[in-house]
Amino acid sequence: MSALLEIAGVKKHFGGVWATHGVDLAVTEGEIHALIGPNGAGKTTLIHLISGGLNPDAGRIVFAGEDVSRLSMHERVARGIARSYQITQVFPRLSLLENVRLAVQARRRDFGSSFRFWRPASADFSMIEEAEEWLGRVGLAEQAGTHACDVSHGERRALELAMTLATRPRLLLLDEPMAGMGAEESAHMANLVASLKGEQTVLLVEHDMDIVFRLADRVSVLVAGRVIASGTPATVRADPEVRRAYLGDETA
Protein backbone atom coordinates (compact mmCIF):
# COMPACT_ATOMS: atom_id res chain seq x y z
CA MET A 1 0.00 0.00 0.00
CA SER A 2 1.44 3.37 -1.03
CA ALA A 3 1.24 6.63 0.91
CA LEU A 4 -1.33 8.99 -0.58
CA LEU A 5 -0.31 11.81 1.75
CA GLU A 6 3.24 12.38 3.00
CA ILE A 7 4.14 15.17 5.39
CA ALA A 8 7.82 15.79 6.09
CA GLY A 9 9.26 18.23 8.62
CA VAL A 10 6.26 20.56 8.47
CA LYS A 11 6.54 23.60 10.71
CA LYS A 12 4.15 26.48 11.33
CA HIS A 13 4.61 29.22 13.88
CA PHE A 14 2.47 32.12 15.01
CA GLY A 15 4.73 34.74 16.49
CA GLY A 16 6.92 32.89 18.95
CA VAL A 17 4.63 29.86 19.22
CA TRP A 18 5.25 26.75 17.12
CA ALA A 19 1.86 25.19 16.35
CA THR A 20 3.57 22.39 14.43
CA HIS A 21 7.26 21.82 14.98
CA GLY A 22 8.57 19.32 12.45
CA VAL A 23 5.60 17.03 11.79
CA ASP A 24 6.26 13.80 9.90
CA LEU A 25 3.18 11.81 8.90
CA ALA A 26 2.15 9.36 6.18
CA VAL A 27 -1.43 8.39 5.32
CA THR A 28 -1.84 5.23 3.27
CA GLU A 29 -4.40 5.11 0.48
CA GLY A 30 -7.64 3.45 1.59
CA GLU A 31 -7.07 3.68 5.34
CA ILE A 32 -8.81 5.54 8.13
CA HIS A 33 -5.98 7.30 9.90
CA ALA A 34 -6.81 9.00 13.20
CA LEU A 35 -4.87 11.99 14.52
CA ILE A 36 -5.19 12.45 18.26
CA GLY A 37 -3.59 14.62 20.88
CA PRO A 38 -4.36 17.00 23.75
CA ASN A 39 -5.87 20.44 23.21
CA GLY A 40 -3.31 22.79 21.74
CA ALA A 41 -1.24 19.98 20.24
CA GLY A 42 -1.53 21.44 16.72
CA LYS A 43 -4.12 19.07 15.20
CA THR A 44 -6.39 21.72 13.67
CA THR A 45 -3.38 23.70 12.44
CA LEU A 46 -2.11 20.57 10.69
CA ILE A 47 -5.52 20.04 9.05
CA HIS A 48 -5.38 23.67 7.86
CA LEU A 49 -1.91 23.04 6.43
CA ILE A 50 -3.04 19.92 4.57
CA SER A 51 -6.22 21.50 3.20
CA GLY A 52 -4.52 24.72 2.09
CA GLY A 53 -6.01 27.06 4.67
CA LEU A 54 -2.42 27.75 5.78
CA ASN A 55 0.97 27.36 4.13
CA PRO A 56 3.86 25.83 6.09
CA ASP A 57 6.87 27.87 7.15
CA ALA A 58 9.06 24.83 6.50
CA GLY A 59 8.71 21.25 5.30
CA ARG A 60 6.77 19.56 2.50
CA ILE A 61 3.25 18.25 1.99
CA VAL A 62 3.12 15.71 -0.83
CA PHE A 63 -0.21 14.42 -2.13
CA ALA A 64 -0.39 11.66 -4.73
CA GLY A 65 3.27 12.25 -5.54
CA GLU A 66 2.92 16.03 -6.02
CA ASP A 67 4.28 18.70 -3.69
CA VAL A 68 1.16 20.72 -2.82
CA SER A 69 2.73 22.76 -0.01
CA ARG A 70 2.15 26.08 -1.77
CA LEU A 71 -1.06 25.33 -3.63
CA SER A 72 -4.22 27.22 -2.73
CA MET A 73 -7.18 25.51 -1.10
CA HIS A 74 -9.22 25.38 -4.31
CA GLU A 75 -6.24 23.89 -6.16
CA ARG A 76 -5.99 21.15 -3.55
CA VAL A 77 -9.73 20.52 -3.74
CA ALA A 78 -9.35 20.08 -7.50
CA ARG A 79 -6.66 17.46 -6.84
CA GLY A 80 -8.91 15.54 -4.48
CA ILE A 81 -8.34 16.88 -0.95
CA ALA A 82 -11.65 17.72 0.74
CA ARG A 83 -12.15 19.00 4.27
CA SER A 84 -15.61 18.23 5.52
CA TYR A 85 -17.41 20.98 7.46
CA GLN A 86 -15.04 23.59 6.07
CA ILE A 87 -15.03 23.39 2.28
CA THR A 88 -18.67 22.43 1.94
CA GLN A 89 -21.19 25.24 2.03
CA VAL A 90 -24.66 24.45 3.31
CA PHE A 91 -27.45 26.61 1.96
CA PRO A 92 -30.02 26.69 4.77
CA ARG A 93 -32.99 27.71 2.64
CA LEU A 94 -32.41 24.97 0.08
CA SER A 95 -33.53 21.39 0.52
CA LEU A 96 -31.06 18.69 1.46
CA LEU A 97 -31.39 17.31 -2.06
CA GLU A 98 -30.59 20.67 -3.63
CA ASN A 99 -27.55 21.12 -1.38
CA VAL A 100 -26.08 17.79 -2.45
CA ARG A 101 -27.04 18.37 -6.10
CA LEU A 102 -24.98 21.58 -6.05
CA ALA A 103 -21.99 19.60 -4.75
CA VAL A 104 -22.43 17.09 -7.58
CA GLN A 105 -22.74 19.95 -10.04
CA ALA A 106 -19.57 21.62 -8.75
CA ARG A 107 -17.64 18.36 -9.18
CA ARG A 108 -18.81 18.06 -12.76
CA ARG A 109 -17.62 21.64 -13.36
CA ASP A 110 -20.86 22.40 -15.12
CA PHE A 111 -22.20 25.16 -12.93
CA GLY A 112 -22.61 27.85 -15.58
CA SER A 113 -24.17 25.67 -18.25
CA SER A 114 -26.69 24.13 -15.86
CA PHE A 115 -28.82 27.26 -16.14
CA ARG A 116 -29.10 27.24 -19.92
CA PHE A 117 -32.68 27.02 -21.13
CA TRP A 118 -31.86 24.39 -23.76
CA ARG A 119 -29.90 22.11 -21.49
CA PRO A 120 -30.92 18.42 -21.89
CA ALA A 121 -33.25 17.46 -19.04
CA SER A 122 -31.45 14.13 -18.66
CA ALA A 123 -28.32 15.94 -17.42
CA ASP A 124 -30.25 17.47 -14.51
CA PHE A 125 -31.97 14.16 -13.80
CA SER A 126 -28.58 12.49 -13.63
CA MET A 127 -27.35 14.96 -10.99
CA ILE A 128 -30.54 14.58 -8.97
CA GLU A 129 -30.27 10.81 -9.04
CA GLU A 130 -26.67 10.96 -7.84
CA ALA A 131 -27.60 13.44 -5.11
CA GLU A 132 -30.34 11.07 -3.94
CA GLU A 133 -27.82 8.24 -3.77
CA TRP A 134 -25.48 10.29 -1.54
CA LEU A 135 -28.34 11.28 0.75
CA GLY A 136 -29.29 7.63 1.04
CA ARG A 137 -25.69 6.78 1.87
CA VAL A 138 -25.78 9.00 4.97
CA GLY A 139 -29.32 8.06 6.02
CA LEU A 140 -31.09 11.23 4.89
CA ALA A 141 -33.15 9.93 1.96
CA GLU A 142 -36.45 10.54 3.75
CA GLN A 143 -35.52 14.18 4.49
CA ALA A 144 -34.47 14.97 0.91
CA GLY A 145 -37.12 17.68 0.54
CA THR A 146 -36.52 19.26 3.95
CA HIS A 147 -34.77 22.63 4.15
CA ALA A 148 -31.29 22.41 5.62
CA CYS A 149 -32.25 24.96 8.29
CA ASP A 150 -34.95 22.60 9.60
CA VAL A 151 -32.80 19.55 10.39
CA SER A 152 -30.93 18.70 13.58
CA HIS A 153 -27.26 19.38 14.20
CA GLY A 154 -26.39 15.72 13.60
CA GLU A 155 -28.42 15.61 10.39
CA ARG A 156 -26.70 18.75 9.15
CA ARG A 157 -23.33 17.16 9.81
CA ALA A 158 -24.47 14.09 7.86
CA LEU A 159 -25.59 16.41 5.04
CA GLU A 160 -22.18 18.07 5.00
CA LEU A 161 -20.57 14.64 4.79
CA ALA A 162 -22.84 13.73 1.85
CA MET A 163 -21.88 16.97 0.11
CA THR A 164 -18.18 16.32 0.64
CA LEU A 165 -18.43 12.73 -0.57
CA ALA A 166 -20.33 13.97 -3.65
CA THR A 167 -17.13 15.75 -4.72
CA ARG A 168 -15.52 12.27 -4.77
CA PRO A 169 -12.30 13.25 -2.97
CA ARG A 170 -9.24 11.04 -2.81
CA LEU A 171 -8.50 12.26 0.72
CA LEU A 172 -11.23 13.22 3.19
CA LEU A 173 -10.23 15.35 6.18
CA LEU A 174 -12.67 15.04 9.09
CA ASP A 175 -12.01 17.50 11.92
CA GLU A 176 -14.01 16.38 14.98
CA PRO A 177 -17.10 15.20 13.07
CA MET A 178 -18.88 14.15 16.29
CA ALA A 179 -18.44 17.52 18.05
CA GLY A 180 -21.62 18.83 19.66
CA MET A 181 -23.60 15.64 19.08
CA GLY A 182 -25.59 13.56 21.52
CA ALA A 183 -24.91 9.87 21.99
CA GLU A 184 -27.33 8.68 19.30
CA GLU A 185 -26.17 11.15 16.66
CA SER A 186 -22.53 10.49 17.51
CA ALA A 187 -23.06 6.74 17.09
CA HIS A 188 -24.73 7.34 13.72
CA MET A 189 -21.83 9.49 12.49
CA ALA A 190 -19.31 6.92 13.72
CA ASN A 191 -21.14 4.26 11.72
CA LEU A 192 -21.06 6.49 8.64
CA VAL A 193 -17.30 6.95 8.97
CA ALA A 194 -16.88 3.21 9.53
CA SER A 195 -18.79 2.55 6.29
CA LEU A 196 -16.05 4.42 4.39
CA LYS A 197 -13.37 1.96 5.49
CA GLY A 198 -11.58 0.40 2.54
CA GLU A 199 -13.10 2.69 -0.09
CA GLN A 200 -12.16 6.19 1.08
CA THR A 201 -8.91 7.52 2.51
CA VAL A 202 -9.73 9.44 5.69
CA LEU A 203 -7.66 11.53 8.08
CA LEU A 204 -9.80 11.81 11.21
CA VAL A 205 -9.31 14.19 14.14
CA GLU A 206 -11.43 13.06 17.06
CA HIS A 207 -11.35 13.31 20.87
CA ASP A 208 -13.53 10.29 21.65
CA MET A 209 -10.95 7.56 22.18
CA ASP A 210 -13.50 4.74 22.06
CA ILE A 211 -14.51 5.87 18.57
CA VAL A 212 -10.91 6.40 17.48
CA PHE A 213 -9.72 2.96 18.51
CA ARG A 214 -12.81 1.34 16.97
CA LEU A 215 -12.61 3.09 13.60
CA ALA A 216 -8.94 3.71 12.86
CA ASP A 217 -6.63 1.45 10.90
CA ARG A 218 -3.74 3.52 12.21
CA VAL A 219 -3.37 6.24 14.82
CA SER A 220 -0.85 9.07 15.09
CA VAL A 221 -0.39 11.04 18.29
CA LEU A 222 0.45 14.74 18.10
CA VAL A 223 1.88 16.39 21.22
CA ALA A 224 3.36 19.92 21.31
CA GLY A 225 3.44 20.12 17.53
CA ARG A 226 5.25 16.81 16.95
CA VAL A 227 4.11 13.27 16.18
CA ILE A 228 5.37 11.17 19.09
CA ALA A 229 3.90 7.82 17.96
CA SER A 230 2.21 6.28 14.95
CA GLY A 231 0.94 2.75 14.40
CA THR A 232 -1.98 0.41 14.88
CA PRO A 233 -4.50 1.30 17.61
CA ALA A 234 -3.17 -1.50 19.82
CA THR A 235 0.43 -0.37 19.40
CA VAL A 236 -0.36 3.27 20.12
CA ARG A 237 -2.56 2.41 23.11
CA ALA A 238 0.32 0.45 24.67
CA ASP A 239 3.06 3.00 23.96
CA PRO A 240 4.48 4.26 27.30
CA GLU A 241 5.23 7.74 25.97
CA VAL A 242 1.67 8.10 24.64
CA ARG A 243 0.25 6.93 27.96
CA ARG A 244 2.31 9.51 29.84
CA ALA A 245 1.70 12.38 27.44
CA TYR A 246 -1.92 11.88 26.55
CA LEU A 247 -3.92 8.74 27.25
CA GLY A 248 -3.08 8.44 30.93
CA ASP A 249 -1.95 5.47 32.96
CA GLU A 250 -5.53 4.23 33.38
CA THR A 251 -5.65 3.28 29.68
CA ALA A 252 -4.84 -0.38 29.19
C-alpha positions as a Markdown table, in Angstrom:
| # | Residue | x | y | z |
|---|---|---|---|---|
| 1 | Met | 0.0 | 0.0 | 0.0 |
| 2 | Ser | 1.4 | 3.4 | -1.0 |
| 3 | Ala | 1.2 | 6.6 | 0.9 |
| 4 | Leu | -1.3 | 9.0 | -0.6 |
| 5 | Leu | -0.3 | 11.8 | 1.8 |
| 6 | Glu | 3.2 | 12.4 | 3.0 |
| 7 | Ile | 4.1 | 15.2 | 5.4 |
| 8 | Ala | 7.8 | 15.8 | 6.1 |
| 9 | Gly | 9.3 | 18.2 | 8.6 |
| 10 | Val | 6.3 | 20.6 | 8.5 |
| 11 | Lys | 6.5 | 23.6 | 10.7 |
| 12 | Lys | 4.1 | 26.5 | 11.3 |
| 13 | His | 4.6 | 29.2 | 13.9 |
| 14 | Phe | 2.5 | 32.1 | 15.0 |
| 15 | Gly | 4.7 | 34.7 | 16.5 |
| 16 | Gly | 6.9 | 32.9 | 19.0 |
| 17 | Val | 4.6 | 29.9 | 19.2 |
| 18 | Trp | 5.3 | 26.8 | 17.1 |
| 19 | Ala | 1.9 | 25.2 | 16.3 |
| 20 | Thr | 3.6 | 22.4 | 14.4 |
| 21 | His | 7.3 | 21.8 | 15.0 |
| 22 | Gly | 8.6 | 19.3 | 12.5 |
| 23 | Val | 5.6 | 17.0 | 11.8 |
| 24 | Asp | 6.3 | 13.8 | 9.9 |
| 25 | Leu | 3.2 | 11.8 | 8.9 |
| 26 | Ala | 2.2 | 9.4 | 6.2 |
| 27 | Val | -1.4 | 8.4 | 5.3 |
| 28 | Thr | -1.8 | 5.2 | 3.3 |
| 29 | Glu | -4.4 | 5.1 | 0.5 |
| 30 | Gly | -7.6 | 3.4 | 1.6 |
| 31 | Glu | -7.1 | 3.7 | 5.3 |
| 32 | Ile | -8.8 | 5.5 | 8.1 |
| 33 | His | -6.0 | 7.3 | 9.9 |
| 34 | Ala | -6.8 | 9.0 | 13.2 |
| 35 | Leu | -4.9 | 12.0 | 14.5 |
| 36 | Ile | -5.2 | 12.4 | 18.3 |
| 37 | Gly | -3.6 | 14.6 | 20.9 |
| 38 | Pro | -4.4 | 17.0 | 23.8 |
| 39 | Asn | -5.9 | 20.4 | 23.2 |
| 40 | Gly | -3.3 | 22.8 | 21.7 |
| 41 | Ala | -1.2 | 20.0 | 20.2 |
| 42 | Gly | -1.5 | 21.4 | 16.7 |
| 43 | Lys | -4.1 | 19.1 | 15.2 |
| 44 | Thr | -6.4 | 21.7 | 13.7 |
| 45 | Thr | -3.4 | 23.7 | 12.4 |
| 46 | Leu | -2.1 | 20.6 | 10.7 |
| 47 | Ile | -5.5 | 20.0 | 9.1 |
| 48 | His | -5.4 | 23.7 | 7.9 |
| 49 | Leu | -1.9 | 23.0 | 6.4 |
| 50 | Ile | -3.0 | 19.9 | 4.6 |
| 51 | Ser | -6.2 | 21.5 | 3.2 |
| 52 | Gly | -4.5 | 24.7 | 2.1 |
| 53 | Gly | -6.0 | 27.1 | 4.7 |
| 54 | Leu | -2.4 | 27.8 | 5.8 |
| 55 | Asn | 1.0 | 27.4 | 4.1 |
| 56 | Pro | 3.9 | 25.8 | 6.1 |
| 57 | Asp | 6.9 | 27.9 | 7.2 |
| 58 | Ala | 9.1 | 24.8 | 6.5 |
| 59 | Gly | 8.7 | 21.3 | 5.3 |
| 60 | Arg | 6.8 | 19.6 | 2.5 |
| 61 | Ile | 3.2 | 18.3 | 2.0 |
| 62 | Val | 3.1 | 15.7 | -0.8 |
| 63 | Phe | -0.2 | 14.4 | -2.1 |
| 64 | Ala | -0.4 | 11.7 | -4.7 |
| 65 | Gly | 3.3 | 12.3 | -5.5 |
| 66 | Glu | 2.9 | 16.0 | -6.0 |
| 67 | Asp | 4.3 | 18.7 | -3.7 |
| 68 | Val | 1.2 | 20.7 | -2.8 |
| 69 | Ser | 2.7 | 22.8 | 0.0 |
| 70 | Arg | 2.1 | 26.1 | -1.8 |
| 71 | Leu | -1.1 | 25.3 | -3.6 |
| 72 | Ser | -4.2 | 27.2 | -2.7 |
| 73 | Met | -7.2 | 25.5 | -1.1 |
| 74 | His | -9.2 | 25.4 | -4.3 |
| 75 | Glu | -6.2 | 23.9 | -6.2 |
| 76 | Arg | -6.0 | 21.2 | -3.5 |
| 77 | Val | -9.7 | 20.5 | -3.7 |
| 78 | Ala | -9.3 | 20.1 | -7.5 |
| 79 | Arg | -6.7 | 17.5 | -6.8 |
| 80 | Gly | -8.9 | 15.5 | -4.5 |
| 81 | Ile | -8.3 | 16.9 | -0.9 |
| 82 | Ala | -11.6 | 17.7 | 0.7 |
| 83 | Arg | -12.1 | 19.0 | 4.3 |
| 84 | Ser | -15.6 | 18.2 | 5.5 |
| 85 | Tyr | -17.4 | 21.0 | 7.5 |
| 86 | Gln | -15.0 | 23.6 | 6.1 |
| 87 | Ile | -15.0 | 23.4 | 2.3 |
| 88 | Thr | -18.7 | 22.4 | 1.9 |
| 89 | Gln | -21.2 | 25.2 | 2.0 |
| 90 | Val | -24.7 | 24.4 | 3.3 |
| 91 | Phe | -27.5 | 26.6 | 2.0 |
| 92 | Pro | -30.0 | 26.7 | 4.8 |
| 93 | Arg | -33.0 | 27.7 | 2.6 |
| 94 | Leu | -32.4 | 25.0 | 0.1 |
| 95 | Ser | -33.5 | 21.4 | 0.5 |
| 96 | Leu | -31.1 | 18.7 | 1.5 |
| 97 | Leu | -31.4 | 17.3 | -2.1 |
| 98 | Glu | -30.6 | 20.7 | -3.6 |
| 99 | Asn | -27.6 | 21.1 | -1.4 |
| 100 | Val | -26.1 | 17.8 | -2.5 |
| 101 | Arg | -27.0 | 18.4 | -6.1 |
| 102 | Leu | -25.0 | 21.6 | -6.0 |
| 103 | Ala | -22.0 | 19.6 | -4.8 |
| 104 | Val | -22.4 | 17.1 | -7.6 |
| 105 | Gln | -22.7 | 20.0 | -10.0 |
| 106 | Ala | -19.6 | 21.6 | -8.7 |
| 107 | Arg | -17.6 | 18.4 | -9.2 |
| 108 | Arg | -18.8 | 18.1 | -12.8 |
| 109 | Arg | -17.6 | 21.6 | -13.4 |
| 110 | Asp | -20.9 | 22.4 | -15.1 |
| 111 | Phe | -22.2 | 25.2 | -12.9 |
| 112 | Gly | -22.6 | 27.8 | -15.6 |
| 113 | Ser | -24.2 | 25.7 | -18.2 |
| 114 | Ser | -26.7 | 24.1 | -15.9 |
| 115 | Phe | -28.8 | 27.3 | -16.1 |
| 116 | Arg | -29.1 | 27.2 | -19.9 |
| 117 | Phe | -32.7 | 27.0 | -21.1 |
| 118 | Trp | -31.9 | 24.4 | -23.8 |
| 119 | Arg | -29.9 | 22.1 | -21.5 |
| 120 | Pro | -30.9 | 18.4 | -21.9 |
| 121 | Ala | -33.3 | 17.5 | -19.0 |
| 122 | Ser | -31.4 | 14.1 | -18.7 |
| 123 | Ala | -28.3 | 15.9 | -17.4 |
| 124 | Asp | -30.3 | 17.5 | -14.5 |
| 125 | Phe | -32.0 | 14.2 | -13.8 |
| 126 | Ser | -28.6 | 12.5 | -13.6 |
| 127 | Met | -27.3 | 15.0 | -11.0 |
| 128 | Ile | -30.5 | 14.6 | -9.0 |
| 129 | Glu | -30.3 | 10.8 | -9.0 |
| 130 | Glu | -26.7 | 11.0 | -7.8 |
| 131 | Ala | -27.6 | 13.4 | -5.1 |
| 132 | Glu | -30.3 | 11.1 | -3.9 |
| 133 | Glu | -27.8 | 8.2 | -3.8 |
| 134 | Trp | -25.5 | 10.3 | -1.5 |
| 135 | Leu | -28.3 | 11.3 | 0.8 |
| 136 | Gly | -29.3 | 7.6 | 1.0 |
| 137 | Arg | -25.7 | 6.8 | 1.9 |
| 138 | Val | -25.8 | 9.0 | 5.0 |
| 139 | Gly | -29.3 | 8.1 | 6.0 |
| 140 | Leu | -31.1 | 11.2 | 4.9 |
| 141 | Ala | -33.1 | 9.9 | 2.0 |
| 142 | Glu | -36.5 | 10.5 | 3.8 |
| 143 | Gln | -35.5 | 14.2 | 4.5 |
| 144 | Ala | -34.5 | 15.0 | 0.9 |
| 145 | Gly | -37.1 | 17.7 | 0.5 |
| 146 | Thr | -36.5 | 19.3 | 4.0 |
| 147 | His | -34.8 | 22.6 | 4.1 |
| 148 | Ala | -31.3 | 22.4 | 5.6 |
| 149 | Cys | -32.3 | 25.0 | 8.3 |
| 150 | Asp | -34.9 | 22.6 | 9.6 |
| 151 | Val | -32.8 | 19.6 | 10.4 |
| 152 | Ser | -30.9 | 18.7 | 13.6 |
| 153 | His | -27.3 | 19.4 | 14.2 |
| 154 | Gly | -26.4 | 15.7 | 13.6 |
| 155 | Glu | -28.4 | 15.6 | 10.4 |
| 156 | Arg | -26.7 | 18.8 | 9.1 |
| 157 | Arg | -23.3 | 17.2 | 9.8 |
| 158 | Ala | -24.5 | 14.1 | 7.9 |
| 159 | Leu | -25.6 | 16.4 | 5.0 |
| 160 | Glu | -22.2 | 18.1 | 5.0 |
| 161 | Leu | -20.6 | 14.6 | 4.8 |
| 162 | Ala | -22.8 | 13.7 | 1.9 |
| 163 | Met | -21.9 | 17.0 | 0.1 |
| 164 | Thr | -18.2 | 16.3 | 0.6 |
| 165 | Leu | -18.4 | 12.7 | -0.6 |
| 166 | Ala | -20.3 | 14.0 | -3.6 |
| 167 | Thr | -17.1 | 15.7 | -4.7 |
| 168 | Arg | -15.5 | 12.3 | -4.8 |
| 169 | Pro | -12.3 | 13.3 | -3.0 |
| 170 | Arg | -9.2 | 11.0 | -2.8 |
| 171 | Leu | -8.5 | 12.3 | 0.7 |
| 172 | Leu | -11.2 | 13.2 | 3.2 |
| 173 | Leu | -10.2 | 15.4 | 6.2 |
| 174 | Leu | -12.7 | 15.0 | 9.1 |
| 175 | Asp | -12.0 | 17.5 | 11.9 |
| 176 | Glu | -14.0 | 16.4 | 15.0 |
| 177 | Pro | -17.1 | 15.2 | 13.1 |
| 178 | Met | -18.9 | 14.1 | 16.3 |
| 179 | Ala | -18.4 | 17.5 | 18.0 |
| 180 | Gly | -21.6 | 18.8 | 19.7 |
| 181 | Met | -23.6 | 15.6 | 19.1 |
| 182 | Gly | -25.6 | 13.6 | 21.5 |
| 183 | Ala | -24.9 | 9.9 | 22.0 |
| 184 | Glu | -27.3 | 8.7 | 19.3 |
| 185 | Glu | -26.2 | 11.2 | 16.7 |
| 186 | Ser | -22.5 | 10.5 | 17.5 |
| 187 | Ala | -23.1 | 6.7 | 17.1 |
| 188 | His | -24.7 | 7.3 | 13.7 |
| 189 | Met | -21.8 | 9.5 | 12.5 |
| 190 | Ala | -19.3 | 6.9 | 13.7 |
| 191 | Asn | -21.1 | 4.3 | 11.7 |
| 192 | Leu | -21.1 | 6.5 | 8.6 |
| 193 | Val | -17.3 | 7.0 | 9.0 |
| 194 | Ala | -16.9 | 3.2 | 9.5 |
| 195 | Ser | -18.8 | 2.6 | 6.3 |
| 196 | Leu | -16.0 | 4.4 | 4.4 |
| 197 | Lys | -13.4 | 2.0 | 5.5 |
| 198 | Gly | -11.6 | 0.4 | 2.5 |
| 199 | Glu | -13.1 | 2.7 | -0.1 |
| 200 | Gln | -12.2 | 6.2 | 1.1 |
| 201 | Thr | -8.9 | 7.5 | 2.5 |
| 202 | Val | -9.7 | 9.4 | 5.7 |
| 203 | Leu | -7.7 | 11.5 | 8.1 |
| 204 | Leu | -9.8 | 11.8 | 11.2 |
| 205 | Val | -9.3 | 14.2 | 14.1 |
| 206 | Glu | -11.4 | 13.1 | 17.1 |
| 207 | His | -11.3 | 13.3 | 20.9 |
| 208 | Asp | -13.5 | 10.3 | 21.7 |
| 209 | Met | -10.9 | 7.6 | 22.2 |
| 210 | Asp | -13.5 | 4.7 | 22.1 |
| 211 | Ile | -14.5 | 5.9 | 18.6 |
| 212 | Val | -10.9 | 6.4 | 17.5 |
| 213 | Phe | -9.7 | 3.0 | 18.5 |
| 214 | Arg | -12.8 | 1.3 | 17.0 |
| 215 | Leu | -12.6 | 3.1 | 13.6 |
| 216 | Ala | -8.9 | 3.7 | 12.9 |
| 217 | Asp | -6.6 | 1.4 | 10.9 |
| 218 | Arg | -3.7 | 3.5 | 12.2 |
| 219 | Val | -3.4 | 6.2 | 14.8 |
| 220 | Ser | -0.9 | 9.1 | 15.1 |
| 221 | Val | -0.4 | 11.0 | 18.3 |
| 222 | Leu | 0.5 | 14.7 | 18.1 |
| 223 | Val | 1.9 | 16.4 | 21.2 |
| 224 | Ala | 3.4 | 19.9 | 21.3 |
| 225 | Gly | 3.4 | 20.1 | 17.5 |
| 226 | Arg | 5.2 | 16.8 | 17.0 |
| 227 | Val | 4.1 | 13.3 | 16.2 |
| 228 | Ile | 5.4 | 11.2 | 19.1 |
| 229 | Ala | 3.9 | 7.8 | 18.0 |
| 230 | Ser | 2.2 | 6.3 | 15.0 |
| 231 | Gly | 0.9 | 2.8 | 14.4 |
| 232 | Thr | -2.0 | 0.4 | 14.9 |
| 233 | Pro | -4.5 | 1.3 | 17.6 |
| 234 | Ala | -3.2 | -1.5 | 19.8 |
| 235 | Thr | 0.4 | -0.4 | 19.4 |
| 236 | Val | -0.4 | 3.3 | 20.1 |
| 237 | Arg | -2.6 | 2.4 | 23.1 |
| 238 | Ala | 0.3 | 0.4 | 24.7 |
| 239 | Asp | 3.1 | 3.0 | 24.0 |
| 240 | Pro | 4.5 | 4.3 | 27.3 |
| 241 | Glu | 5.2 | 7.7 | 26.0 |
| 242 | Val | 1.7 | 8.1 | 24.6 |
| 243 | Arg | 0.3 | 6.9 | 28.0 |
| 244 | Arg | 2.3 | 9.5 | 29.8 |
| 245 | Ala | 1.7 | 12.4 | 27.4 |
| 246 | Tyr | -1.9 | 11.9 | 26.5 |
| 247 | Leu | -3.9 | 8.7 | 27.2 |
| 248 | Gly | -3.1 | 8.4 | 30.9 |
| 249 | Asp | -2.0 | 5.5 | 33.0 |
| 250 | Glu | -5.5 | 4.2 | 33.4 |
| 251 | Thr | -5.7 | 3.3 | 29.7 |
| 252 | Ala | -4.8 | -0.4 | 29.2 |
